[in-house]
Amino acid sequence: MKPGWKLFLLFAVLFAAAFGAERLFVPHVVPVGFAEEPQALWAVETAFVLRAIELMTGGVAIVALALMLGVWARRWRHRRAH
């Protein structure tokens, strides 16, 4: 069960790092269609990459957490039955 928690923590930390980097380096960049003023291409591309990393790592962390909670519940129920 330890590898599952390590996986969850790894992706949670990666999510937090990408989230923090996005807020630090490109705090006010929005999708091109919503921008009222021109934005630097590097900022839009950086924001896009960081958001993609956030979404991927967040999804993996949620799946890992759900699986680990399922394993924990199954073990708890198995112990309770005996």
N, C-alpha and C positions, 0 to 999 in steps of 0.2 A: 504494500500500500504506500510505502514511502516514495517510490518513483512517481506515483500519481500526484502526490502533494508537491514533489519537486517540480514536476511539469507545470502544475497550476501556478506555483510561485514564480517560476521562470517567466511564464507568459504574462503574469500579472505585473511583474517588474518591467518587462519589455513594453507593455501597454503604458505603464506609468511614465517610462522614459520617453516614449514617443509623444505622449500627451503633453508632458512638460516641455519637450523640445519644440513642439508646435506652438505652444503658448509663448515660449521664450523668443523663438526666431521669427515667426510669422504670425503675430497675434491678431492682426486685423485683416487677414486675407480671406476673401470669400470667393465662392465660385464665380467664374467670369460673367455669367449671365446676371448675377445679382449686384455686380460692382457698379457704383455710381461714378467712380473715377478710375482712370487707368491704373493698373497694377503691374509691377515688375514681373516678367515671365519667370525668373528664378524663384520668386516668392510663391507664385501660383503652383509651380511644379513641386517645390519643397513642401508646401501645404498638402498637395495631393498625395505625395509619397508618404508623408507622416500620417495622414488620415488613413491611408490604406494599411499601414502598419498597425495603427490603433485598432482598426476594425478586425483585422486578421488575428492579432494577438488577443484582443478582447473575446472574440468568438472561441478561440481555442481554450482560453482560460475558463470560460463559462462551461464549455463541454467537459473539460477536465474536472471542474468542481462538481458538476452534475454526476459524472461517473463515480467520483470518489464518495459523494454523499450516498449514491445508490449502493455502493459496496459496503459502506459503513452501515446503512439501514439493513442490508441483507444479513450482515454479521450480527447485528444487534438482535434482529428477529430470530436468527438461528440460535443464538445463545439463550434467548428468552424461551424458546420452545423446549430446550433441554433443561 
